[in-house]
Amino acid sequence: MERTGGARSPGDSWDLASSVGTTATMVAVARALATAQADPIIADPFAAPLVRAVGIDFFTRLIDGTLDPAVAAEAQAAAGPMTTLMAVRTKFFDDFFTRADAAGIRQHVILAAGLDSRAYRLDWTAGSTVFEIDQPEVIEFKTRTLSELGAHPTADRRTVAVDLRDDWPAALRDNGFDETEPTAWTAEGLLIYLPPDAQDRLFDNITALSAPGSRLATEHNPDGAAALTGPNQTLGRRFADQGLELDFADLIYDGDRNPAGAYLGEHGWQVSERTRAAVFADYGQEFPDSEIAVRMRNSVAIEAIRT
C-alpha cells in the first residue's frame, strides 16, 4: 500500500504522499484534469508532471487516463465534480493575486503552498516577490521537481520551509519579508486542517504582519468538517482497493471554530464574502449536482482588505 493514510498528531509532519500532503496532491490532480478539459477555466501546465513525480499510482493513472476500464467510469464520476470544484477555487485565488498585482502589491504569501505553481505560471509584475510556506519536505520536493522540469519562476520566489504551527512569522521575516509593505495573502484549502484555536492564531499573525492595504483571500465552510469528510470518505472507500487509502476524518480538525470572515472583520479587516455557488455563477459555471459537491455549496469565499 502506498503512503496515503496517517492520523494527525501534535508536531506531525508529512510529505506529498502521506497524511495531509496527500490532499495537496489530490488538489493537483484536479487541476491537471481541469487543465486538460476542452474549454478550461484554468491553465496549470505543472500540475500533471508534479502529480506524476509524487508517485501515487492511482493518481498518476487517473490523470493519464490509464485506469482499468472496470474502475475508470466510477473514478471519472467521482473525480468530475471535485475537478470542477477545484478548478473554480483555483480560478478564484488566481484572480485574487492578479487583482492584487494590478493594484500595485508586490509582496505575496502563499500559506501551505503544497503543489501550488502560481509563482511559476502567473504573469507577475517585475519586482514581485512570492513567498511559499510549507513543510520542509514539501518545499524541497516541489523546488527540485520543477527545476528538473526546466521551469523558472515568473517572480522572485522565496521558500519558507516551516510548519505553520511553529514560529512561521519569524521564518518569513528571515527570508526577507517586509511587514511595512502591503501584502497579498492566501490561505487556500487550509483552515480545516488547523485546530480551531490555531486558525485564530494564524489570522492574528497575518494581521500583525499586514500593513494597511494588505489583502487576504481564504474560505470558510459553515457546515464544518462534515461537509468535507462525508463526500471525501465516500471517495476514499470507493478506491481503497486501488491503493488510495485515505481517511479524511483523521486528517482534519473538527470542533467549533470562529467564522473566518467575522473574525477578520473584528480584527481590522474589511471583508466581503460569496458562497461557492455564487462564485460558480460569477464564472459562468454550473454548480455540480453530486454528493461530493452538494455539501460544499454553502462554503464561503472570502476576500479582505486591511484597513
BALOBA-1460 file (C-alpha; in Angstrom, 3 decimals):
// residues 307
<rec num="1" residu="m" x="0.000" y="0.000" z="0.000"/>
<rec num="2" residu="e" x="1.341" y="3.410" z="-0.923"/>
<rec num="3" residu="r" x="1.794" y="6.037" z="1.758"/>
<rec num="4" residu="t" x="-1.542" y="7.788" z="1.807"/>
<rec num="5" residu="g" x="-3.074" y="7.426" z="5.270"/>
<rec num="6" residu="g" x="-1.942" y="8.676" z="8.654"/>
<rec num="7" residu="a" x="-3.837" y="10.225" z="11.557"/>
<rec num="8" residu="r" x="-2.887" y="13.693" z="12.814"/>
<rec num="9" residu="s" x="-0.910" y="14.228" z="15.990"/>
<rec num="10" residu="p" x="0.812" y="17.204" z="17.654"/>
<rec num="11" residu="g" x="4.021" y="18.021" z="15.827"/>
<rec num="12" residu="d" x="3.352" y="15.578" z="12.979"/>
<rec num="13" residu="s" x="4.978" y="16.110" z="9.600"/>
<rec num="14" residu="w" x="4.307" y="14.825" z="6.108"/>
<rec num="15" residu="d" x="5.367" y="14.682" z="2.515"/>
<rec num="16" residu="l" x="3.158" y="14.784" z="-0.563"/>
<rec num="17" residu="a" x="2.334" y="11.078" z="-0.419"/>
<rec num="18" residu="s" x="1.305" y="10.898" z="3.229"/>
<rec num="19" residu="s" x="-1.226" y="12.357" z="5.649"/>
<rec num="20" residu="v" x="-2.334" y="15.919" z="4.806"/>
<rec num="21" residu="g" x="0.213" y="16.077" z="1.998"/>
<rec num="22" residu="t" x="-1.884" y="13.590" z="0.044"/>
<rec num="23" residu="t" x="-4.725" y="16.110" z="-0.116"/>
<rec num="24" residu="a" x="-2.370" y="18.633" z="-1.733"/>
<rec num="25" residu="t" x="-1.561" y="16.047" z="-4.370"/>
<rec num="26" residu="m" x="-5.271" y="15.305" z="-4.822"/>
<rec num="27" residu="v" x="-5.930" y="19.002" z="-5.486"/>
<rec num="28" residu="a" x="-3.129" y="18.990" z="-8.066"/>
<rec num="29" residu="v" x="-4.835" y="16.000" z="-9.708"/>
<rec num="30" residu="a" x="-7.991" y="18.098" z="-10.026"/>
<rec num="31" residu="r" x="-6.023" y="20.994" z="-11.518"/>
<rec num="32" residu="a" x="-4.379" y="18.644" z="-14.004"/>
<rec num="33" residu="l" x="-7.739" y="17.207" z="-15.076"/>
<rec num="34" residu="a" x="-9.276" y="20.684" z="-15.287"/>
<rec num="35" residu="t" x="-6.387" y="21.953" z="-17.423"/>
<rec num="36" residu="a" x="-6.901" y="19.055" z="-19.856"/>
<rec num="37" residu="q" x="-10.574" y="19.874" z="-20.430"/>
<rec num="38" residu="a" x="-11.730" y="21.131" z="-23.818"/>
<rec num="39" residu="d" x="-12.589" y="24.636" z="-22.579"/>
<rec num="40" residu="p" x="-10.638" y="25.038" z="-19.327"/>
<rec num="41" residu="i" x="-11.122" y="27.964" z="-16.962"/>
<rec num="42" residu="i" x="-7.603" y="27.456" z="-15.554"/>
<rec num="43" residu="a" x="-4.254" y="26.521" z="-17.061"/>
<rec num="44" residu="d" x="-1.761" y="24.771" z="-14.822"/>
<rec num="45" residu="p" x="0.830" y="23.012" z="-17.012"/>
<rec num="46" residu="f" x="2.817" y="21.944" z="-13.950"/>
<rec num="47" residu="a" x="0.036" y="20.060" z="-12.160"/>
<rec num="48" residu="a" x="0.266" y="16.803" z="-14.124"/>
<rec num="49" residu="p" x="4.071" y="16.425" z="-14.039"/>
<rec num="50" residu="l" x="4.113" y="17.228" z="-10.326"/>
<rec num="51" residu="v" x="1.473" y="14.566" z="-9.653"/>
<rec num="52" residu="r" x="3.445" y="12.015" z="-11.650"/>
<rec num="53" residu="a" x="6.576" y="12.874" z="-9.691"/>
<rec num="54" residu="v" x="4.824" y="12.322" z="-6.348"/>
<rec num="55" residu="g" x="4.259" y="8.761" z="-7.488"/>
<rec num="56" residu="i" x="0.863" y="7.758" z="-6.071"/>
<rec num="57" residu="d" x="-0.052" y="5.228" z="-8.749"/>
<rec num="58" residu="f" x="-3.816" y="5.722" z="-8.630"/>
<rec num="59" residu="f" x="-3.472" y="9.488" z="-9.115"/>
<rec num="60" residu="t" x="-0.992" y="9.033" z="-11.966"/>
<rec num="61" residu="r" x="-3.248" y="6.588" z="-13.786"/>
<rec num="62" residu="l" x="-6.234" y="8.872" z="-13.219"/>
<rec num="63" residu="i" x="-4.642" y="11.909" z="-14.886"/>
<rec num="64" residu="d" x="-3.085" y="9.790" z="-17.645"/>
<rec num="65" residu="g" x="-6.363" y="8.009" z="-18.437"/>
<rec num="66" residu="t" x="-4.850" y="4.575" z="-17.907"/>
<rec num="67" residu="l" x="-7.098" y="3.236" z="-15.164"/>
<rec num="68" residu="d" x="-8.504" y="-0.248" z="-15.530"/>
<rec num="69" residu="p" x="-11.767" y="0.064" z="-17.515"/>
<rec num="70" residu="a" x="-13.597" y="-1.626" z="-14.656"/>
<rec num="71" residu="v" x="-12.897" y="1.341" z="-12.359"/>
<rec num="72" residu="a" x="-12.380" y="4.158" z="-14.866"/>
<rec num="73" residu="a" x="-16.058" y="5.112" z="-15.157"/>
<rec num="74" residu="e" x="-16.517" y="5.196" z="-11.392"/>
<rec num="75" residu="a" x="-13.308" y="7.172" z="-10.987"/>
<rec num="76" residu="q" x="-14.404" y="9.762" z="-13.521"/>
<rec num="77" residu="a" x="-17.831" y="10.032" z="-11.879"/>
<rec num="78" residu="a" x="-16.167" y="10.742" z="-8.546"/>
<rec num="79" residu="a" x="-13.367" y="12.936" z="-9.890"/>
<rec num="80" residu="g" x="-15.543" y="15.038" z="-12.193"/>
<rec num="81" residu="p" x="-17.345" y="17.123" z="-9.541"/>
<rec num="82" residu="m" x="-14.169" y="17.521" z="-7.497"/>
<rec num="83" residu="t" x="-12.315" y="18.660" z="-10.617"/>
<rec num="84" residu="t" x="-14.949" y="21.321" z="-11.240"/>
<rec num="85" residu="l" x="-14.896" y="22.475" z="-7.615"/>
<rec num="86" residu="m" x="-11.103" y="22.772" z="-7.559"/>
<rec num="87" residu="a" x="-10.967" y="24.489" z="-10.952"/>
<rec num="88" residu="v" x="-13.308" y="27.234" z="-9.774"/>
<rec num="89" residu="r" x="-11.485" y="27.529" z="-6.459"/>
<rec num="90" residu="t" x="-8.156" y="27.809" z="-8.285"/>
<rec num="91" residu="k" x="-9.574" y="30.478" z="-10.578"/>
<rec num="92" residu="f" x="-10.828" y="32.455" z="-7.570"/>
<rec num="93" residu="f" x="-7.376" y="32.534" z="-5.957"/>
<rec num="94" residu="d" x="-5.619" y="33.146" z="-9.282"/>
<rec num="95" residu="d" x="-7.804" y="36.188" z="-9.870"/>
<rec num="96" residu="f" x="-7.225" y="37.405" z="-6.314"/>
<rec num="97" residu="f" x="-3.467" y="37.529" z="-6.912"/>
<rec num="98" residu="t" x="-3.915" y="39.074" z="-10.354"/>
<rec num="99" residu="r" x="-6.038" y="41.890" z="-8.901"/>
<rec num="100" residu="a" x="-3.614" y="42.451" z="-6.041"/>
<rec num="101" residu="d" x="-0.741" y="42.643" z="-8.522"/>
<rec num="102" residu="a" x="-2.681" y="45.111" z="-10.677"/>
<rec num="103" residu="a" x="-3.333" y="47.233" z="-7.563"/>
<rec num="104" residu="g" x="0.409" y="47.578" z="-7.031"/>
<rec num="105" residu="i" x="1.024" y="44.975" z="-4.347"/>
<rec num="106" residu="r" x="4.414" y="43.374" z="-4.924"/>
<rec num="107" residu="q" x="4.669" y="41.087" z="-1.887"/>
<rec num="108" residu="h" x="2.638" y="37.874" z="-1.901"/>
<rec num="109" residu="v" x="2.463" y="34.974" z="0.569"/>
<rec num="110" residu="i" x="1.018" y="31.514" z="-0.132"/>
<rec num="111" residu="l" x="0.361" y="29.703" z="3.137"/>
<rec num="112" residu="a" x="0.588" y="25.891" z="3.000"/>
<rec num="113" residu="a" x="1.676" y="26.141" z="-0.637"/>
<rec num="114" residu="g" x="1.702" y="22.395" z="-1.374"/>
<rec num="115" residu="l" x="1.922" y="21.842" z="-5.136"/>
<rec num="116" residu="d" x="0.738" y="25.373" z="-5.921"/>
<rec num="117" residu="s" x="2.620" y="26.628" z="-9.006"/>
<rec num="118" residu="r" x="1.443" y="30.241" z="-9.106"/>
<rec num="119" residu="a" x="4.990" y="31.507" z="-8.627"/>
<rec num="120" residu="y" x="5.751" y="29.826" z="-11.972"/>
<rec num="121" residu="r" x="2.599" y="30.250" z="-14.017"/>
<rec num="122" residu="l" x="1.065" y="33.653" z="-13.193"/>
<rec num="123" residu="d" x="2.170" y="36.788" z="-15.034"/>
<rec num="124" residu="w" x="3.677" y="38.735" z="-12.138"/>
<rec num="125" residu="t" x="4.766" y="42.349" z="-12.497"/>
<rec num="126" residu="a" x="8.543" y="42.860" z="-12.409"/>
<rec num="127" residu="g" x="9.763" y="43.275" z="-8.845"/>
<rec num="128" residu="s" x="7.153" y="40.942" z="-7.336"/>
<rec num="129" residu="t" x="8.130" y="38.510" z="-4.607"/>
<rec num="130" residu="v" x="6.179" y="35.328" z="-3.866"/>
<rec num="131" residu="f" x="6.802" y="33.628" z="-0.537"/>
<rec num="132" residu="e" x="5.766" y="29.964" z="-0.264"/>
<rec num="133" residu="i" x="5.357" y="28.475" z="3.214"/>
<rec num="134" residu="d" x="5.081" y="24.737" z="3.806"/>
<rec num="135" residu="q" x="6.683" y="21.694" z="5.392"/>
<rec num="136" residu="p" x="10.394" y="21.300" z="4.536"/>
<rec num="137" residu="e" x="9.878" y="18.045" z="2.601"/>
<rec num="138" residu="v" x="7.067" y="19.568" z="0.554"/>
<rec num="139" residu="i" x="9.116" y="22.650" z="-0.327"/>
<rec num="140" residu="e" x="12.196" y="20.603" z="-1.232"/>
<rec num="141" residu="f" x="10.246" y="18.190" z="-3.434"/>
<rec num="142" residu="k" x="8.449" y="20.858" z="-5.432"/>
<rec num="143" residu="t" x="11.528" y="23.025" z="-5.891"/>
<rec num="144" residu="r" x="13.617" y="20.094" z="-7.077"/>
<rec num="145" residu="t" x="10.953" y="18.652" z="-9.363"/>
<rec num="146" residu="l" x="10.165" y="21.937" z="-11.092"/>
<rec num="147" residu="s" x="13.877" y="22.606" z="-11.557"/>
<rec num="148" residu="e" x="14.287" y="19.186" z="-13.176"/>
<rec num="149" residu="l" x="11.383" y="20.071" z="-15.479"/>
<rec num="150" residu="g" x="13.247" y="23.199" z="-16.557"/>
<rec num="151" residu="a" x="10.629" y="25.511" z="-15.037"/>
<rec num="152" residu="h" x="11.566" y="29.009" z="-13.905"/>
<rec num="153" residu="p" x="9.610" y="31.240" z="-11.516"/>
<rec num="154" residu="t" x="7.987" y="34.318" z="-13.024"/>
<rec num="155" residu="a" x="8.585" y="36.245" z="-9.795"/>
<rec num="156" residu="d" x="11.218" y="36.313" z="-7.067"/>
<rec num="157" residu="r" x="10.178" y="33.029" z="-5.411"/>
<rec num="158" residu="r" x="11.295" y="32.632" z="-1.814"/>
<rec num="159" residu="t" x="10.585" y="29.401" z="0.014"/>
<rec num="160" residu="v" x="9.965" y="29.292" z="3.751"/>
<rec num="161" residu="a" x="10.300" y="25.724" z="4.996"/>
<rec num="162" residu="v" x="8.457" y="25.841" z="8.294"/>
<rec num="163" residu="d" x="5.411" y="24.289" z="9.948"/>
<rec num="164" residu="l" x="2.559" y="26.764" z="10.389"/>
<rec num="165" residu="r" x="2.262" y="25.548" z="13.987"/>
<rec num="166" residu="d" x="5.772" y="26.897" z="14.641"/>
<rec num="167" residu="d" x="7.072" y="30.481" z="14.545"/>
<rec num="168" residu="w" x="6.493" y="30.980" z="10.849"/>
<rec num="169" residu="p" x="6.345" y="34.822" z="11.074"/>
<rec num="170" residu="a" x="9.981" y="34.838" z="12.238"/>
<rec num="171" residu="a" x="10.949" y="32.461" z="9.427"/>
<rec num="172" residu="l" x="9.129" y="34.686" z="6.940"/>
<rec num="173" residu="r" x="10.967" y="37.790" z="8.148"/>
<rec num="174" residu="d" x="14.266" y="35.913" z="7.994"/>
<rec num="175" residu="n" x="13.595" y="35.291" z="4.294"/>
<rec num="176" residu="g" x="13.204" y="38.996" z="3.521"/>
<rec num="177" residu="f" x="9.528" y="39.661" z="4.226"/>
<rec num="178" residu="d" x="8.857" y="43.385" z="4.748"/>
<rec num="179" residu="e" x="5.941" y="43.980" z="7.106"/>
<rec num="180" residu="t" x="5.900" y="47.684" z="6.268"/>
<rec num="181" residu="e" x="4.769" y="46.876" z="2.715"/>
<rec num="182" residu="p" x="1.236" y="45.765" z="1.734"/>
<rec num="183" residu="t" x="0.962" y="42.021" z="1.231"/>
<rec num="184" residu="a" x="-1.441" y="39.698" z="-0.583"/>
<rec num="185" residu="w" x="-2.062" y="36.511" z="1.431"/>
<rec num="186" residu="t" x="-3.841" y="33.288" z="0.536"/>
<rec num="187" residu="a" x="-4.959" y="30.511" z="2.860"/>
<rec num="188" residu="e" x="-6.434" y="28.107" z="0.325"/>
<rec num="189" residu="g" x="-7.822" y="24.751" z="1.435"/>
<rec num="190" residu="l" x="-6.022" y="25.187" z="4.749"/>
<rec num="191" residu="l" x="-8.248" y="26.146" z="7.660"/>
<rec num="192" residu="i" x="-9.960" y="22.799" z="8.217"/>
<rec num="193" residu="y" x="-6.531" y="21.196" z="8.723"/>
<rec num="194" residu="l" x="-5.836" y="23.512" z="11.664"/>
<rec num="195" residu="p" x="-7.328" y="23.203" z="15.147"/>
<rec num="196" residu="p" x="-9.878" y="25.989" z="15.789"/>
<rec num="197" residu="d" x="-7.546" y="27.917" z="18.087"/>
<rec num="198" residu="a" x="-4.699" y="27.582" z="15.574"/>
<rec num="199" residu="q" x="-6.940" y="29.113" z="12.906"/>
<rec num="200" residu="d" x="-7.391" y="32.172" z="15.113"/>
<rec num="201" residu="r" x="-3.646" y="32.377" z="15.749"/>
<rec num="202" residu="l" x="-2.996" y="32.169" z="12.011"/>
<rec num="203" residu="f" x="-5.230" y="35.176" z="11.380"/>
<rec num="204" residu="d" x="-3.723" y="37.027" z="14.344"/>
<rec num="205" residu="n" x="-0.254" y="36.538" z="12.886"/>
<rec num="206" residu="i" x="-1.366" y="37.599" z="9.409"/>
<rec num="207" residu="t" x="-2.978" y="40.705" z="10.877"/>
<rec num="208" residu="a" x="0.155" y="41.612" z="12.843"/>
<rec num="209" residu="l" x="2.277" y="41.271" z="9.686"/>
<rec num="210" residu="s" x="-0.079" y="43.173" z="7.379"/>
<rec num="211" residu="a" x="0.491" y="46.809" z="6.543"/>
<rec num="212" residu="p" x="-2.588" y="48.897" z="5.636"/>
<rec num="213" residu="g" x="-3.832" y="47.971" z="2.184"/>
<rec num="214" residu="s" x="-2.835" y="44.325" z="2.538"/>
<rec num="215" residu="r" x="-5.268" y="41.765" z="1.146"/>
<rec num="216" residu="l" x="-6.274" y="38.259" z="2.169"/>
<rec num="217" residu="a" x="-8.211" y="35.520" z="0.390"/>
<rec num="218" residu="t" x="-9.434" y="32.420" z="2.176"/>
<rec num="219" residu="e" x="-12.557" y="30.321" z="2.610"/>
<rec num="220" residu="h" x="-14.852" y="29.080" z="5.346"/>
<rec num="221" residu="n" x="-17.316" y="26.219" z="5.493"/>
<rec num="222" residu="p" x="-20.180" y="26.984" z="7.891"/>
<rec num="223" residu="d" x="-21.259" y="23.338" z="7.798"/>
<rec num="224" residu="g" x="-17.996" y="22.286" z="9.411"/>
<rec num="225" residu="a" x="-15.961" y="19.158" z="8.959"/>
<rec num="226" residu="a" x="-18.921" y="17.006" z="7.915"/>
<rec num="227" residu="a" x="-19.169" y="18.923" z="4.652"/>
<rec num="228" residu="l" x="-15.691" y="17.719" z="3.746"/>
<rec num="229" residu="t" x="-15.417" y="14.308" z="5.346"/>
<rec num="230" residu="g" x="-18.715" y="12.968" z="4.027"/>
<rec num="231" residu="p" x="-18.045" y="13.122" z="0.282"/>
<rec num="232" residu="n" x="-14.325" y="12.536" z="0.626"/>
<rec num="233" residu="q" x="-14.831" y="9.486" z="2.821"/>
<rec num="234" residu="t" x="-17.019" y="8.094" z="0.080"/>
<rec num="235" residu="l" x="-14.249" y="8.751" z="-2.438"/>
<rec num="236" residu="g" x="-11.676" y="7.072" z="-0.219"/>
<rec num="237" residu="r" x="-13.827" y="3.996" z="0.334"/>
<rec num="238" residu="r" x="-14.525" y="3.620" z="-3.368"/>
<rec num="239" residu="f" x="-10.883" y="3.400" z="-4.314"/>
<rec num="240" residu="a" x="-9.214" y="1.754" z="-1.326"/>
<rec num="241" residu="d" x="-8.665" y="-1.354" z="-3.409"/>
<rec num="242" residu="q" x="-6.793" y="0.775" z="-5.963"/>
<rec num="243" residu="g" x="-4.177" y="1.782" z="-3.418"/>
<rec num="244" residu="l" x="-5.811" y="5.060" z="-2.383"/>
<rec num="245" residu="e" x="-6.214" y="4.625" z="1.352"/>
<rec num="246" residu="l" x="-7.401" y="7.925" z="2.788"/>
<rec num="247" residu="d" x="-9.367" y="8.547" z="5.954"/>
<rec num="248" residu="f" x="-10.198" y="12.238" z="5.781"/>
<rec num="249" residu="a" x="-11.715" y="12.173" z="9.248"/>
<rec num="250" residu="d" x="-8.185" y="11.544" z="10.570"/>
<rec num="251" residu="l" x="-6.728" y="14.494" z="8.688"/>
<rec num="252" residu="i" x="-8.914" y="17.413" z="9.724"/>
<rec num="253" residu="y" x="-9.769" y="19.092" z="12.987"/>
<rec num="254" residu="d" x="-13.431" y="19.220" z="13.925"/>
<rec num="255" residu="g" x="-14.987" y="21.364" z="16.629"/>
<rec num="256" residu="d" x="-16.491" y="24.817" z="16.831"/>
<rec num="257" residu="r" x="-14.410" y="27.464" z="15.123"/>
<rec num="258" residu="n" x="-14.896" y="31.159" z="14.543"/>
<rec num="259" residu="p" x="-16.281" y="32.017" z="11.105"/>
<rec num="260" residu="a" x="-13.254" y="33.334" z="9.261"/>
<rec num="261" residu="g" x="-14.976" y="36.386" z="7.797"/>
<rec num="262" residu="a" x="-16.460" y="37.505" z="11.100"/>
<rec num="263" residu="y" x="-13.171" y="37.017" z="12.926"/>
<rec num="264" residu="l" x="-11.261" y="39.050" z="10.367"/>
<rec num="265" residu="g" x="-13.902" y="41.780" z="10.472"/>
<rec num="266" residu="e" x="-13.417" y="42.064" z="14.218"/>
<rec num="267" residu="h" x="-9.657" y="42.411" z="13.794"/>
<rec num="268" residu="g" x="-9.259" y="45.293" z="11.398"/>
<rec num="269" residu="w" x="-10.203" y="43.855" z="8.016"/>
<rec num="270" residu="q" x="-12.883" y="44.977" z="5.576"/>
<rec num="271" residu="v" x="-14.448" y="41.688" z="4.482"/>
<rec num="272" residu="s" x="-16.510" y="40.581" z="1.504"/>
<rec num="273" residu="e" x="-17.958" y="37.076" z="1.181"/>
<rec num="274" residu="r" x="-19.560" y="34.996" z="-1.569"/>
<rec num="275" residu="t" x="-20.941" y="31.497" z="-1.377"/>
<rec num="276" residu="r" x="-19.197" y="28.926" z="-3.506"/>
<rec num="277" residu="a" x="-22.342" y="28.672" z="-5.627"/>
<rec num="278" residu="a" x="-22.168" y="32.446" z="-6.234"/>
<rec num="279" residu="v" x="-18.515" y="32.156" z="-7.281"/>
<rec num="280" residu="f" x="-19.533" y="29.457" z="-9.759"/>
<rec num="281" residu="a" x="-22.215" y="31.746" z="-11.164"/>
<rec num="282" residu="d" x="-19.755" y="34.630" z="-11.462"/>
<rec num="283" residu="y" x="-17.555" y="32.432" z="-13.660"/>
<rec num="284" residu="g" x="-20.477" y="31.199" z="-15.732"/>
<rec num="285" residu="q" x="-20.154" y="27.686" z="-14.325"/>
<rec num="286" residu="e" x="-22.928" y="25.343" z="-13.270"/>
<rec num="287" residu="f" x="-22.582" y="24.073" z="-9.733"/>
<rec num="288" residu="p" x="-22.217" y="20.255" z="-9.752"/>
<rec num="289" residu="d" x="-25.196" y="18.227" z="-8.608"/>
<rec num="290" residu="s" x="-23.472" y="15.366" z="-6.812"/>
<rec num="291" residu="e" x="-22.866" y="14.047" z="-3.316"/>
<rec num="292" residu="i" x="-19.266" y="15.240" z="-3.447"/>
<rec num="293" residu="a" x="-20.239" y="18.790" z="-4.382"/>
<rec num="294" residu="v" x="-23.584" y="19.436" z="-2.708"/>
<rec num="295" residu="r" x="-22.135" y="19.619" z="0.795"/>
<rec num="296" residu="m" x="-19.721" y="22.296" z="-0.375"/>
<rec num="297" residu="r" x="-22.419" y="24.585" z="-1.731"/>
<rec num="298" residu="n" x="-22.544" y="26.701" z="1.427"/>
<rec num="299" residu="s" x="-18.804" y="27.220" z="1.734"/>
<rec num="300" residu="v" x="-17.847" y="30.873" z="1.549"/>
<rec num="301" residu="a" x="-15.096" y="32.524" z="-0.486"/>
<rec num="302" residu="i" x="-13.619" y="35.420" z="1.473"/>
<rec num="303" residu="e" x="-11.639" y="38.455" z="0.400"/>
<rec num="304" residu="a" x="-10.483" y="41.052" z="2.920"/>
<rec num="305" residu="i" x="-8.534" y="44.308" z="2.913"/>
<rec num="306" residu="r" x="-6.533" y="45.521" z="5.915"/>
<rec num="307" residu="t" x="-7.860" y="48.913" z="6.959"/>
